[in-house]
């Protein structure tokens, strides 16, 4: 086909030349005759075809070699990228491609190197924070253990590892490390309820008691902190025993001093004023010391659990009426009207006759009412900064009442005195804490009444608190669980 095309081109070229020569010779009146062998033309065409084929083969071979070299080079670059990416995926964050070219593959390699550097920096920061946290937890005196959602031990600090005789078994069920049922129940409750739970464990180590606080982890499971209470409880018991023993030993001599002082007062003539004054001081202080020792003994017995409360269902109305009857006459001597109010809000709360019975010890709750009413009579009769009209209407009253709350009944003792500053409210139930120290001593208080009331409430599974507003009086509220 190529030969045919070539011959046609040569023929056309010859015709053009011939036509030009004929035209020229015709003008001159002459004729031109041209001739060329066809074999020569074919030979030239064949030669040109061979040259074209050779050039094409050489060009194809060159292109093939170049493409092979380029493909091999690109493949090796991609293999290096894949190898470095695999090393990074396996955790070798120091691996780098170090690609310097700016083509597409080079840009991909640079992006991978940049990502690896950032991930390495992030992991370094995380490892540093983890080491700091481990150092902090290992330096604690308390034992700490982390448990996964499926009950496996994830981590524990060194105090925990030293605490357990068999050692902490990581990635094993927590029951293989700690078998105390209270501990296990607390961790399970914190995991399921997603809330902080506390308990007391006594069988983790023989002869030692621990306060267990379990908090949920964000990804499931819980972390538990075990605080050794053994030494604290031993010191507390020693203190209670000391107070109880000293108070017990002081009862007899104080009673004797008080009795002798009263006897001497009765036998001393009225005209010996200095002697009677001294004897009265002795009698008053011995009586105060006797009350103090009695309160100390009561508090020590309640705190230690020595006092056994006889819990029984009691209607709230009976507790209120017993307290009101016991202090009615005493309140009148103070010029105060002691009243029982069915509820603080009659439209919302049920009358006390319809309240559910509470689980309580009658004598213990009577003592709580006694302490609260005694305080109200001593410190609630002053109107403070109230206006005269309001003083006459409210400062001469102490109100007792009760209302229903979820799973409990809340009792209250309300006075309309000068009130208590807010900074004193959190410490009112501490031993010997006094808002007005001078006035408390003049009134004969021991500073233990509210502390005793608090511990009686704790023994009943209830709570006690105070609310107050200056110049508007105070309200003491305590709750008892329903039967």
Beta strands, then each sheet from edge to edge (+ up, - down):
strand 1: 143-147
strand 2: 153-156
strand 3: 197-201
strand 4: 210-216
strand 5: 222-228
strand 6: 312-314
strand 7: 337-341
strand 8: 358-360
strand 9: 397-405
strand 10: 408-415
strand 11: 463-469
strand 12: 473-481
sheet 1: 2+ 1- 5+ 4- 3+
sheet 2: 6+ 8-
sheet 3: 7+ 9+ 10- 12+ 11-
end
